[in-house]
Amino acid sequence: MEFYVQPIADPALVSARDGDSPEREASDFIQTETGNKISHLAYVYGSENIVLGGKTLIHAKCIVRGDLRRTGGGSAVAIAAGRYCTFGARSLIRPPCKTYKGVFTYYPLKIGSYVVIGDDAVVQAAQIGSCVTIGRGAIVGRFAVLKDGCRILDDAYVAPGTVVESYSVMAGNPAVRVDTLPETADIMIRQEAMAAYAAPA
C-alpha cells in the first residue's frame, strides 16, 4: 500500500481540544497546507506521530490517538492515512495493542485513501485498504485487516484479528459477510469521500 504522507506540523492541532469555548462551532475547521481539515473540537493527540496524505477531514469530538505508539526503536509513526479520508464525529481512531513476550506495546495503524469512518465508530485495526467505508457506530477490533473496497455497515462489530476480504459488505455482531460489492464500487466510494471533504465550509 502506498501513502502520500505529510506530517502534521501545525502546533494548533496539538491544542485543537482547547477549542471547546462557546464561540467555537462544530463547523469550524483548521486547514493545513496539504488541505487537511481538522475541527477545532477534535481531540488530536501525538500529532507528531500522525501522517496524513492530504485532504483528510477530522470532525468534531473525533479522538485520534497518535500518542499511542511503539516505544523503543523503529518507526515513530502511530497512524498513517492516505488522501481524502474522513474521520466522523465522536469516532475513536487508535493503534492496536498487545502484549508480546511479556512486553505491552502498540503497533501502527495504516489507512489507505478514500476511507470514510462514520460518526461514533471505533477503529483499532492494523490495516485499512483504500475505498473502505466504516458505518456509524461500527467497531473494528484490534489487528483487524480491512482490504480494499469493503463496507462495514452501521453498528457492526468486526472481531479482533478478522481479515475482511476486498469488496465484502459486513454486518452484525460479530460481523459476517452479507453481500459483495462490484469492483466498480470504487468509483462511487471515491466520489463519496471527495464529497464529504468538500461539504464543510
Residue pairs with C-beta under 8 A, 6 or more apart in sequence:
1 110
1 112
1 127
1 129
1 130
2 82
3 51
3 53
3 80
3 81
3 82
3 110
3 112
4 53
4 54
4 82
4 83
5 51
5 52
5 53
5 80
5 81
5 82
6 32
6 33
6 34
6 51
6 52
6 53
6 54
7 48
7 50
7 51
8 32
8 36
8 44
8 47
8 48
8 50
8 51
8 52
9 47
10 30
10 32
10 47
12 30
13 30
13 32
13 38
13 44
13 47
14 44
14 47
16 30
16 38
16 39
16 40
16 41
16 42
16 43
16 44
17 41
17 42
17 43
17 44
19 28
19 40
19 41
20 41
24 40
24 41
26 39
26 41
26 59
26 60
26 89
27 200
27 201
28 39
28 40
28 41
29 37
29 38
29 39
29 40
29 57
29 200
29 201
30 37
30 38
30 39
30 40
31 37
31 38
32 38
34 52
34 53
34 54
34 55
35 54
35 55
36 52
36 54
36 55
36 56
36 57
36 58
37 55
37 56
37 57
37 58
37 197
37 200
38 44
38 58
39 58
39 59
39 60
39 61
39 62
40 60
41 60
41 61
42 58
42 59
42 60
42 61
42 62
42 63
42 64
43 61
43 62
43 63
43 64
44 50
44 58
44 64
44 66
45 63
45 64
45 65
45 66
45 67
45 68
46 65
46 66
46 67
46 68
46 69
46 78
47 66
48 66
48 76
49 66
49 67
49 69
49 76
49 77
49 78
49 79
50 64
50 66
50 77
50 78
50 79
50 80
51 77
51 79
51 80
51 81
52 80
52 81
52 85
53 81
53 82
53 83
53 85
53 113
54 83
55 83
55 84
55 197
56 81
56 83
56 84
56 85
56 86
56 87
56 197
57 85
57 86
57 87
57 196
57 197
57 200
58 64
58 87
59 86
59 87
59 88
59 89
59 90
59 91
59 119
60 89
60 90
61 89
61 90
62 87
62 88
62 89
62 90
62 91
62 92
62 93
63 91
63 92
63 93
63 94
64 79
64 87
64 93
64 94
65 78
65 79
65 92
65 93
65 94
65 95
66 78
66 79
67 78
68 78
68 94
68 95
68 97
68 106
69 76
69 77
69 78
69 95
69 106
69 108
70 78
70 105
70 106
70 107
70 108
71 105
75 108
77 108
78 95
78 106
78 108
78 109
79 93
79 95
79 108
79 109
79 111
80 108
80 109
80 110
80 111
81 111
81 112
81 113
81 115
82 111
82 112
82 113
82 114
82 115
82 130
83 113
83 114
84 113
84 114
84 190
84 193
84 194
84 197
85 111
85 113
85 114
85 115
85 116
85 117
85 193
86 115
86 116
86 117
86 193
86 196
86 197
87 93
87 117
88 116
88 117
88 118
88 119
88 120
88 121
88 136
89 119
89 120
90 119
90 120
91 117
91 118
91 119
91 120
91 121
91 122
91 123
92 121
92 122
92 123
93 109
93 117
93 123
94 109
94 123
94 124
95 106
95 107
95 108
95 109
95 124
96 106
96 107
96 109
96 124
96 125
96 126
96 142
96 143
96 160
97 104
97 105
97 106
97 107
97 124
97 142
98 104
98 105
98 107
98 142
98 143
99 105
107 126
107 143
108 126
109 123
109 124
109 125
109 126
109 127
109 128
110 126
110 127
110 128
111 127
111 128
112 128
112 129
112 130
112 131
112 132
112 148
113 130
113 131
113 193
114 130
114 131
114 132
114 186
114 189
114 190
114 193
114 194
115 128
115 130
115 131
115 132
115 133
115 134
115 193
116 132
116 133
116 134
116 189
116 192
116 193
116 196
117 123
117 134
118 133
118 134
118 135
118 136
118 137
118 138
118 154
119 136
119 137
120 136
120 137
121 134
121 135
121 136
121 137
121 138
121 139
121 140
122 138
122 139
122 140
123 134
123 140
124 140
124 141
124 142
124 143
124 144
124 160
125 140
125 141
125 142
125 143
125 144
125 145
125 146
125 158
126 142
126 143
126 144
126 145
127 145
127 146
128 134
128 140
128 145
128 146
129 146
129 147
129 148
129 149
129 150
129 166
130 148
130 149
130 186
131 148
131 149
131 185
131 186
131 189
131 190
131 193
132 146
132 148
132 149
132 150
132 151
132 152
132 189
133 150
133 151
133 152
133 189
133 192
134 140
134 146
134 152
135 151
135 152
135 153
135 154
135 155
135 156
136 154
136 155
137 154
137 155
138 152
138 153
138 154
138 155
138 156
138 157
138 158
139 156
139 157
139 158
140 146
140 152
140 158
141 157
141 158
141 159
141 160
141 161
141 162
142 160
142 161
143 160
143 161
144 158
144 159
144 160
144 161
144 162
144 163
144 164
145 162
145 163
145 164
146 152
146 158
146 164
147 163
147 164
147 165
147 166
147 168
148 166
148 167
148 186
149 166
149 167
149 181
149 183
149 185
149 186
149 189
150 164
150 165
150 166
150 167
150 168
150 169
150 170
150 181
151 168
151 169
151 170
151 181
151 185
152 158
152 164
152 170
152 175
153 169
153 170
153 171
153 175
153 178
155 173
156 170
156 171
156 172
156 173
156 175
157 172
157 173
157 174
157 175
158 164
158 170
158 174
158 175
159 174
159 175
162 174
162 175
164 170
164 175
164 177
165 177
167 180
167 181
167 182
167 183
167 185
168 177
168 179
168 180
168 181
169 177
169 178
169 179
169 180
169 181
170 176
170 177
170 178
171 178
172 178
